[in-house]
Amino acid sequence: MNWQEYYRARTIPADEAAAMVKAGMRVDFPFASGTVMQRALAARGKNLDGVVDLRMSSPLIDAGWLGGDVATRFRVEFELFIGNVGRPAHDRQQATYLPNLFSTSFKAHDERPAEDKPIDFTFVSVTKPNAKGFVSFGPHQWNKRMYARRARHAVAEVDATMTRTYGDVYMHVSEFEYFVDGTPPPPDLAVIEAALATLDAEKRAGIRAIIAEVGVERIWPLVQYLQRVALSDLRVLLGITPPPAEFKAVAGHLSELIDDGVTIQIGVGDPSSQMPRMGAFDGKHDLGLHTEMCAPGIARLVDAGVINGRRKTIHRGKAVAVAWSGSDPDDLKIIDDNPAFELYDPEYTLKLATVSANYRQTSINNALAIDLTGQINSESVIGARMMNGTGGQPETHIGAFLCPGGRAITLLQSTAVGGAISRIVPQLEAGALVTMPRYFADTVVTEYGIARLLGKNHRERAAELIAIAHPDHRAELREAANRLFG
């Protein structure tokens, strides 16, 4: 049987694939999974006699298991990212969180199988097979191939519209057990109007204004969760919210730290995702890119030759990532079928040995809060309430910290809640999560300047951080520092 015959024989309806899942099994939907199998499996939940263990990362839809009528049939855990859609379920303690790293996430599975539950099914979205029978995972590869190669049953959701990318991205159709059609329908104004009809007048008017600004094609992939996402979040997701004025100042300070030739990583979220558009890399030369994901404008810097990888020690001349998620539509047009951009599995890309092998790796990540000793919290607010997971921040930060000539940069606005709360705090709140321990703290940037913490004691760190705190909060921070450190 050739690969074409195998592919045709193994292509089945989504509900038939979902029917193979039984109670007691573990099912994984990695990052950027398609929605067809999610909906099919949720529908299957009504007929389950028991519970399925379900692992997800930053879901874009709630197929029913996060609060719908089949929620009791699925025991949900999030890994790496929780996301806006998953956060309410986590807040209600209906779902839990798995603390792990991209690069070591399969250590228990691979090395201690007796201590880990097997992966019974994984469902991943892929491109159509090429002429040789290989599929890839589009611009959002993430950990999909890692799961597909370890699951007892790997099912591919085939999206004929998915763009192709370069790098170590392929799997042969023979490595999958089944295939389902996951090609989304073309934009349909009637479907959009039906979705808008379910919204209140204010939100409906707001979304119509957004459609007028960005076009139907950009809204269409988001129609399925318009009801759940706030207008402000939708504008951020589409990259059309003007960034706060403070971000321009952050970009100016960050620019001082980016030397010509360094290899950069840039994290998702703010302020980092706004740095390319705020000019932080303007006028730089021969930058390299080795990153977990992307930020709007990065691909345009590659296209312009600002990022050319000329001085990189590994993957010289290539822009390397785990996924091109975070790119805006203009970036994705540049990346499409462009061999200058390469994707690799995160167990390689984010391995500390890989990150630290780059030429002067410079990480750029965000924080929600940092205390005067340098403990960095990028995950929780109001104590222990998780806003998100770690993603690849620990690996990219520590890898840059360990890299010869590298630098680990943390960005944050100086305040939150309209200036009422300082993000630089004497001590993290009880229950707050420490994403980066203080002994890995390096360089911190706010709109008020740069704090250089490496090699400094607690008193010196406090002084550095107070100097870049909002002026309205510096006096109370100094008083706290005197109490804590003398």
C-alpha positions in Angstrom: 0.0 0.0 0.0 1.5 3.4 -1.0 1.1 6.5 1.1 -1.8 7.8 -0.9 -3.8 4.6 -0.4 -3.0 4.6 3.3 -4.1 8.2 3.6 -7.4 7.6 1.9 -8.1 4.5 3.8 -7.3 6.1 7.1 -9.4 9.3 6.6 -12.5 9.1 8.7 -15.2 11.4 10.0 -14.5 13.4 13.2 -17.2 11.7 15.2 -15.8 8.3 14.3 -12.4 9.3 15.6 -13.9 10.7 18.8 -15.9 7.5 19.3 -12.5 5.7 19.9 -12.0 7.6 23.1 -13.1 5.7 26.2 -13.5 6.7 29.8 -10.3 6.4 31.7 -8.1 7.4 28.8 -5.7 10.4 28.6 -6.2 12.7 25.6 -4.0 15.6 24.7 -4.7 18.7 22.5 -1.3 20.4 22.2 -0.9 24.1 21.4 -2.8 25.4 18.3 -4.9 22.3 17.9 -7.8 22.4 15.5 -11.4 22.9 16.6 -13.0 20.1 14.6 -11.8 17.3 16.9 -12.4 19.4 20.0 -16.0 19.8 19.2 -16.4 16.1 18.2 -14.8 14.9 21.4 -17.0 17.2 23.5 -20.1 15.8 21.7 -18.7 12.3 22.5 -18.7 13.3 26.2 -22.5 12.9 26.4 -22.0 9.1 25.8 -19.0 8.6 28.1 -19.5 6.3 31.1 -16.8 7.9 33.2 -14.2 10.6 32.9 -11.5 11.3 30.3 -8.3 13.1 31.4 -7.8 16.0 29.1 -4.6 18.1 28.8 -4.7 21.4 26.9 -2.6 24.5 26.4 -4.2 28.0 26.0 -7.4 26.8 24.2 -9.0 29.2 21.8 -12.5 27.7 22.2 -14.5 26.0 25.0 -15.9 23.0 23.2 -18.1 22.3 26.3 -15.7 20.8 28.8 -14.7 24.1 30.5 -18.2 24.8 31.7 -20.7 23.2 29.4 -23.0 20.3 29.8 -20.3 17.7 29.4 -17.8 19.3 31.8 -18.2 16.5 34.3 -17.0 14.0 31.8 -13.6 15.6 31.4 -10.9 16.2 34.0 -9.0 19.2 32.5 -5.4 20.2 33.1 -3.5 23.1 31.4 0.2 23.0 30.7 2.5 25.9 30.0 -0.2 28.5 29.2 -3.8 28.8 30.6 -5.0 31.6 28.3 -8.1 33.8 28.4 -10.6 31.1 27.5 -9.2 28.6 30.1 -8.7 31.1 32.9 -12.3 31.1 34.2 -12.3 27.3 34.6 -9.0 27.5 36.4 -10.4 30.3 38.7 -13.3 28.0 39.6 -10.9 25.1 40.3 -12.6 23.1 37.6 -9.3 22.7 35.9 -5.7 22.5 37.3 -2.3 23.5 36.1 0.7 21.3 35.3 4.0 23.0 36.1 6.6 21.9 33.5 9.0 23.1 30.9 8.8 22.7 27.1 12.2 21.1 26.9 11.7 18.5 29.7 7.9 18.0 29.4 8.3 14.4 28.3 11.0 13.4 30.7 8.6 11.3 32.9 7.0 9.8 29.8 10.3 8.9 28.2 12.4 7.9 31.2 10.0 7.0 33.9 6.9 5.5 32.2 5.8 3.7 35.3 5.4 7.1 37.0 3.5 8.7 34.1 0.1 8.0 32.6 0.4 7.0 28.9 -0.9 9.3 26.2 -3.8 7.4 24.7 -4.8 9.9 22.0 -3.5 13.1 20.7 -5.2 15.3 18.1 -3.0 17.7 16.1 -3.6 20.0 13.2 -1.4 19.6 10.1 -1.1 20.7 6.5 -2.1 18.6 3.5 0.5 15.9 2.6 3.1 17.0 0.1 4.1 15.0 -3.0 6.2 12.6 -0.9 3.5 12.0 1.8 4.8 14.4 4.5 2.7 16.8 6.4 4.0 19.7 8.5 2.3 21.8 11.3 2.0 25.2 9.7 3.3 28.4 11.3 2.2 27.2 14.8 4.2 24.0 15.3 4.7 24.2 19.0 4.8 20.8 20.7 2.4 19.1 18.3 5.0 16.8 16.7 6.4 15.9 20.1 2.9 14.6 21.2 2.1 12.9 17.9 5.3 10.8 18.1 4.6 9.6 21.6 0.8 9.0 21.7 -0.5 5.5 21.3 -3.0 6.9 18.8 -2.1 10.0 16.8 -4.9 11.6 14.8 -4.2 14.4 12.3 -6.7 17.2 11.7 -5.8 18.2 8.1 -6.3 21.9 7.3 -5.8 22.5 3.5 -5.5 26.2 4.1 -2.5 25.9 6.5 0.7 27.5 5.2 4.0 25.6 4.9 7.1 26.4 6.8 10.7 25.3 6.9 13.0 23.7 9.4 12.6 20.3 11.2 8.8 20.3 10.7 7.8 17.1 8.9 6.0 13.8 9.8 5.1 11.1 7.2 1.4 10.2 7.0 2.4 6.6 8.0 3.2 8.0 11.5 -0.4 8.9 12.0 -3.2 6.4 12.7 -6.1 8.4 11.3 -6.9 11.7 9.6 -10.0 13.9 9.7 -10.8 16.9 7.6 -10.1 20.1 9.5 -10.2 22.6 6.7 -12.2 25.7 7.9 -15.0 27.0 5.7 -14.4 30.2 3.8 -15.5 33.5 5.4 -19.4 33.6 5.5 -21.0 36.9 6.3 -24.2 35.1 7.3 -22.4 33.2 10.0 -20.7 36.4 11.2 -24.1 38.1 11.4 -25.6 35.2 13.3 -22.8 35.4 15.8 -23.2 39.1 16.2 -27.0 38.7 16.8 -26.2 36.8 20.0 -24.3 39.8 21.5 -25.6 42.9 23.3 -25.9 46.1 21.2 -22.7 47.7 22.6 -20.5 44.8 21.9 -22.1 44.2 18.5 -21.3 47.8 17.5 -17.8 47.5 18.8 -17.1 44.4 16.7 -18.7 46.0 13.7 -16.2 48.9 14.1 -13.4 46.4 14.4 -14.5 44.6 11.2 -14.6 47.9 9.4 -11.0 48.5 10.5 -9.4 45.1 9.8 -11.7 43.4 7.4 -13.8 40.2 7.4 -10.9 37.9 6.7 -9.2 38.8 10.0 -12.3 38.4 12.1 -13.4 35.1 10.5 -11.1 32.8 12.4 -12.3 34.4 15.7 -16.0 34.1 15.1 -16.4 31.0 17.1 -15.5 32.7 20.3 -16.7 36.3 19.8 -19.2 35.8 22.6 -16.5 34.9 25.2 -13.8 37.5 24.4 -13.9 41.0 25.7 -13.7 43.8 23.1 -10.5 45.1 24.6 -8.9 41.6 24.4 -10.1 41.2 20.8 -8.4 44.4 19.8 -5.2 43.3 21.5 -5.5 39.9 19.8 -5.8 41.6 16.4 -2.9 44.0 17.2 -5.0 47.1 16.7 -4.9 48.6 20.3 -2.5 51.5 20.5 0.1 50.7 23.1 0.4 52.8 26.2 2.7 55.8 25.9 5.0 54.2 28.5 5.9 51.5 26.1 7.8 53.9 23.9 10.0 54.8 26.9 10.5 51.1 27.7 11.6 50.5 24.0 14.1 53.3 24.3 15.7 51.8 27.4 15.6 48.3 25.9 17.4 49.6 22.7 20.4 50.6 24.9 20.8 47.0 25.9 20.6 45.5 22.4 24.1 45.4 20.9 24.7 44.8 17.2 25.0 41.1 16.4 23.3 39.6 19.5 20.8 36.8 19.2 17.4 37.8 20.5 14.4 36.1 22.0 11.2 38.0 22.5 8.2 36.9 24.6 4.5 37.2 24.1 2.5 39.7 26.1 3.2 43.3 27.0 5.4 45.3 26.9 7.6 42.9 24.9 5.2 42.2 22.1 5.2 45.9 21.3 8.9 46.4 21.2 9.5 45.9 17.5 6.7 48.4 16.6 8.0 50.8 19.3 11.4 51.0 17.6 13.5 49.0 20.1 15.5 47.4 17.3 15.7 50.3 14.8 19.2 51.0 13.6 20.6 47.7 14.8 22.7 45.5 12.7 23.2 41.8 12.2 20.8 40.6 14.9 20.0 36.9 15.2 16.7 35.4 16.2 16.3 32.2 18.4 13.0 32.4 20.1 10.0 30.5 21.5 7.5 32.5 19.5 7.2 35.9 17.9 6.0 39.5 18.2 4.4 41.7 15.6 7.0 43.2 13.4 9.8 40.7 13.9 9.4 39.1 10.4 9.6 42.6 8.9 12.9 43.1 10.6 14.1 39.9 9.1 12.8 41.0 5.7 14.6 44.3 6.1 17.9 42.6 7.0 18.1 44.0 10.5 17.8 40.4 11.7 20.0 38.3 9.4 21.7 35.8 11.8 25.1 36.6 10.3 26.9 36.2 13.6 24.9 33.3 15.0 26.9 30.3 16.2 24.1 27.8 15.4 21.6 28.0 12.5 23.6 30.8 11.1 21.6 33.0 8.7 18.3 31.6 9.9 15.5 33.0 12.1 14.6 30.1 14.4 11.5 29.6 16.6 9.2 27.0 18.1 6.2 28.7 16.5 5.5 31.9 14.6 2.5 32.5 16.9 2.4 36.2 17.8 3.1 37.3 14.3 0.6 39.7 12.7 -0.8 39.0 9.2 1.8 41.0 7.4 4.5 39.0 9.2 2.9 35.7 8.3 2.8 36.7 4.7 6.6 37.1 4.8 7.1 33.8 6.7 4.9 31.8 4.3 7.1 29.5 2.2 10.2 31.5 3.2 13.4 29.4 3.9 14.9 32.2 6.0 12.5 31.2 8.8 12.8 27.8 10.5 10.8 25.9 13.1 12.1 23.2 15.5 10.5 21.2 18.3 10.8 23.0 21.7 12.5 20.0 23.3 15.5 21.1 21.1 15.0 24.8 20.5 14.4 25.6 24.2 16.8 23.1 25.7 19.2 25.2 27.9 22.2 23.8 26.1 20.8 25.0 22.8 19.8 28.4 24.0 23.1 29.1 25.7 25.0 27.9 22.6 23.9 30.9 20.7 26.0 34.0 20.1 25.3 36.4 23.0 21.7 35.2 23.5 19.6 38.0 24.8 16.1 37.2 26.2 13.3 39.7 26.4 10.4 38.6 28.6 7.7 40.2 30.8 6.8 40.3 34.5 3.6 41.0 36.4 5.7 41.9 39.5 9.2 41.8 40.9 10.2 42.2 44.5 13.2 44.1 45.9 15.4 40.9 46.0 14.8 40.3 42.3 12.2 37.5 42.5 10.2 37.7 39.3 6.5 36.8 39.1 5.1 36.4 35.6 2.2 34.2 36.3 -0.1 35.3 39.1 -1.9 38.3 40.6 -3.7 39.0 43.9 -1.5 36.4 45.5 -2.0 33.0 43.9 -4.6 33.8 41.1 -2.9 32.4 38.0 -3.2 34.6 34.9 -1.1 32.3 32.8 1.7 29.7 33.0 5.4 30.0 32.4 5.5 29.2 28.7 9.1 29.1 27.6 10.2 32.0 29.8 12.3 29.9 32.3 14.3 28.3 29.5 14.8 31.4 27.4 15.7 33.5 30.5 18.1 31.0 32.1 19.6 30.0 28.7 20.4 33.7 28.0 21.7 34.1 31.6 24.1 31.2 31.1 25.1 32.1 27.6 28.6 33.7 27.4 28.0 37.4 26.7 24.3 36.9 27.1 21.7 38.9 29.0 18.3 38.1 30.5 16.1 41.1 30.3 12.7 41.5 32.1 10.3 44.2 31.0 7.3 45.5 33.0 5.3 48.7 33.4 6.1 50.3 36.7 2.4 50.3 37.9 -0.9 48.6 37.4 -4.6 49.5 37.9 -4.1 53.0 36.6 -1.0 53.7 38.7 -2.6 52.7 42.0 -0.4 49.6 42.4 3.4 49.4 42.0 4.6 46.3 40.1 7.9 46.7 42.0 7.0 45.5 45.5 8.9 45.0 48.8 8.0 41.4 48.9 5.8 39.2 46.7 2.3 38.6 48.1 1.6 35.4 49.9 0.9 32.7 47.4 2.4 34.6 44.5 4.3 32.4 42.1 8.0 32.9 41.5 8.6 32.3 37.8 12.3 33.3 38.0 14.3 32.9 41.3 16.3 35.9 42.4 19.6 34.3 41.6 18.7 34.3 38.0 17.6 37.9 38.0 19.7 40.0 35.6 18.4 43.2 34.0 15.0 44.8 34.6 13.5 47.6 32.5 10.5 49.9 33.1 9.5 53.2 31.5 11.7 54.9 34.2 15.0 53.2 33.3 17.2 50.1 33.7 18.0 48.2 36.8 21.1 46.0 36.6 20.8 43.3 39.3 23.5 40.8 38.3 26.2 40.6 41.0 24.4 42.9 43.4 23.3 42.2 47.0 19.8 42.7 48.3 20.4 46.3 49.4 22.0 47.2 46.1 19.2 45.4 44.2 16.6 47.3 46.1 18.2 50.6 45.3 18.4 49.7 41.6 14.7 48.7 41.4 13.5 51.7 43.4 15.2 53.9 41.0 13.1 52.6 38.1 9.8 52.4 40.1 7.1 55.0 39.6 8.0 58.1 41.5 4.7 58.0 43.4 5.7 54.7 45.0 9.4 55.2 45.6 9.2 56.7 49.2 7.2 53.7 50.5 9.5 51.3 48.7 12.5 53.0 50.4 10.9 52.6 53.8 10.2 49.0 53.1 13.8 48.4 51.9 15.1 50.0 55.1 13.0 47.6 57.2 14.0 44.6 55.2 17.7 45.2 54.6 18.7 47.9 57.0 
